Amino acid sequence: MVDNPLSVSLKDVRVKRRGRTILGPVNLTLAGSGFTILIGPNGAGKTTLLKVLHGIERISAGTVQWSVADAEARQAQAYVFQRPIMLRRTVRQNLAYPLKLLGVPKSEIAQKVTDWAGRVGLHEMLDHPAPRLSGGEKQKLALGRALVRTPKVLFLDEPCANLDGRSTREIETVLRHANTTGTRIVMTTHDLGQARRLASDVLFLLHGKLHDQGSAPQIFSNPGTAEFQAFLQGDIVD
Ligand SMILES: Nc1ncnc2c1ncn2[C@@H]1O[C@H](COP(=O)(O)OP(=O)(O)OP(=O)(O)O)[C@@H](O)[C@H]1O
């Protein structure tokens, strides 16, 4: 595991929308090189927390503090949305785009694009128009585009929603490799099996609050709250 010097601390963070608190207060520090899984029922606030961490959700109170200057932190992160967003161009152009923005030399871009297309299983589709890819292929492209510039932190919102077992496994393999080579991952999922396969630590959200948290082995074998225990058993928690 490669050490990752980036960390982020949330202090008394709240998000209010239309007079309702949809998140918080949340106090949380994410440090190290782990694979954090955010889990909880629909509407618990998982996406909102993920967006707060990435700085794309306006907070109503509290602070989000990175261990480095904001600009450096922003540069070091990537975010994969639940519904992949991409350019209406080819797979190749989509993979090249973030590298062009960073001013990476052309020859290096070409090599990285081929490499990453292979890693996410799209090497035979480099010249296909991205909008015509299947849902699973789009998700893989979104992941490749996020990882091609080797971010220190990667946020993912349900990257395997609606994917079949094979695509899910391919994406999990890419994520595991990225994590062991130094990318810290924070990811939401509804899939408890996936959480058990990937997580080094777990954040359980309920009603906009961090209800339970801990290292994966500890929290899965010995949940800290009755609600998380019920959630693990497949009961409806609301
Ligand atoms: N812009 C907004 N205005 C009003 N309410 C919002 C807004 N964004 C989110 N919410 C509400 O905040 C709550 C948390 O939403 P969020 O998407 O973070 O939940 P989630 O845990 O990711 O849910 P899911 O598992 O269904 O994706 C929900 O009740 C949602 O309806």
The ligand as an SDF file (V2000), in Angstrom:
LIG
                    3D

 31 33  0  0  0  0  0  0  0  0999 V2000
  -31.0630   19.9960   -3.9830 N   0  0  0  0  0  0  0  0  0  0  0  0
  -31.8600   19.3850   -3.1040 C   0  0  0  0  0  0  0  0  0  0  0  0
  -32.9710   19.9850   -2.6430 N   0  0  0  0  0  0  0  0  0  0  0  0
  -33.7810   19.3760   -1.7420 C   0  0  0  0  0  0  0  0  0  0  0  0
  -33.5410   18.1410   -1.2430 N   0  0  0  0  0  0  0  0  0  0  0  0
  -32.4540   17.5010   -1.6760 C   0  0  0  0  0  0  0  0  0  0  0  0
  -31.5450   18.0580   -2.6140 C   0  0  0  0  0  0  0  0  0  0  0  0
  -30.5520   17.1850   -2.8460 N   0  0  0  0  0  0  0  0  0  0  0  0
  -30.8240   16.0940   -2.0850 C   0  0  0  0  0  0  0  0  0  0  0  0
  -31.9600   16.2930   -1.3840 N   0  0  0  0  0  0  0  0  0  0  0  0
  -32.5590   15.3480   -0.4200 C   0  0  0  0  0  0  0  0  0  0  0  0
  -31.5730   15.0400    0.5310 O   0  0  0  0  0  0  0  0  0  0  0  0
  -31.6660   13.7010    0.9640 C   0  0  0  0  0  0  0  0  0  0  0  0
  -30.3310   13.0110    0.7780 C   0  0  0  0  0  0  0  0  0  0  0  0
  -30.0870   12.8500   -0.6080 O   0  0  0  0  0  0  0  0  0  0  0  0
  -28.8390   12.0160   -1.1580 P   0  0  0  0  0  0  0  0  0  0  0  0
  -28.9530   11.9830   -2.6400 O   0  0  0  0  0  0  0  0  0  0  0  0
  -27.6020   12.5470   -0.5650 O   0  0  0  0  0  0  0  0  0  0  0  0
  -29.1360   10.5720   -0.5420 O   0  0  0  0  0  0  0  0  0  0  0  0
  -28.4730    9.1760   -0.8820 P   0  0  0  0  0  0  0  0  0  0  0  0
  -28.1710    8.5150    0.4170 O   0  0  0  0  0  0  0  0  0  0  0  0
  -27.3560    9.3520   -1.8290 O   0  0  0  0  0  0  0  0  0  0  0  0
  -29.6970    8.4350   -1.5970 O   0  0  0  0  0  0  0  0  0  0  0  0
  -29.7450    7.2730   -2.7190 P   0  0  0  0  0  0  0  0  0  0  0  0
  -29.2410    6.0400   -2.0580 O   0  0  0  0  0  0  0  0  0  0  0  0
  -31.2110    7.1750   -3.0180 O   0  0  0  0  0  0  0  0  0  0  0  0
  -28.9240    7.7130   -3.8950 O   0  0  0  0  0  0  0  0  0  0  0  0
  -32.8050   13.0910    0.1650 C   0  0  0  0  0  0  0  0  0  0  0  0
  -33.9610   13.1090    0.9480 O   0  0  0  0  0  0  0  0  0  0  0  0
  -32.9290   14.0230   -1.0230 C   0  0  0  0  0  0  0  0  0  0  0  0
  -34.2450   14.0420   -1.5090 O   0  0  0  0  0  0  0  0  0  0  0  0
  1  2  1  0
  2  3  1  0
  2  7  2  0
  3  4  2  0
  4  5  1  0
  5  6  2  0
  6  7  1  0
  6 10  1  0
  7  8  1  0
  8  9  2  0
  9 10  1  0
 10 11  1  0
 11 12  1  0
 11 30  1  0
 12 13  1  0
 13 14  1  0
 13 28  1  0
 14 15  1  0
 15 16  1  0
 16 17  2  0
 16 18  1  0
 16 19  1  0
 19 20  1  0
 20 21  2  0
 20 22  1  0
 20 23  1  0
 23 24  1  0
 24 25  2  0
 24 26  1  0
 24 27  1  0
 28 29  1  0
 28 30  1  0
 30 31  1  0
M  END
$$$$
